[in-house]
């Protein structure tokens, strides 16, 4: 494989833009349209929370560049989506569940753990409502 002369770090802020872009691309190509519509409120809330985190961490530019890249490549993305959706064999419910957020583990503050438990309860309740419709 030929080197491009550009070094991509294994972790840290240098990879953030690609990770954000890949997350958007995965969601938009892999999930069925019905899943995207039914999970839109949860996905929007998650994106807003991430936007807040990106503001704090200084990654807003990476997020905006990723969104712009998805928008510019939308015709290719839609073509890829059509191919993937045509070849699907299992519904999204075979892969999705309400296992919840990690909550930060033992090093998280009490408030973070409480917020994680609260949001996990909300997410499980929402999942119980929409999963039969998928």
C-alpha angles and dihedrals in degrees: 000000000000118000117241091205089241117113116214114201119234092231143358133059093325091072097041097092093053092046092050091047092048092050092053092045093049093050094046097047105034107043123076118249092247090054092051092051096045094044095042094104092052093042091049092050090049091049091050090051090049090048089056090050091047090052091053093045095043095246099122090108091054091050093049092047090050092051090048091050091051090049094049091048096043096118091054090043092052091048090051090046092053091052094047094045091049091055098046116127103177133045121249090252087070088066106025127073140155097256089139140216122315094240095214099280128243094328093059119103120255089252092053092050091048092049090048092051091047093051092044089056091050092047093049090050092050091046090052088056099046105031094077088056094056 
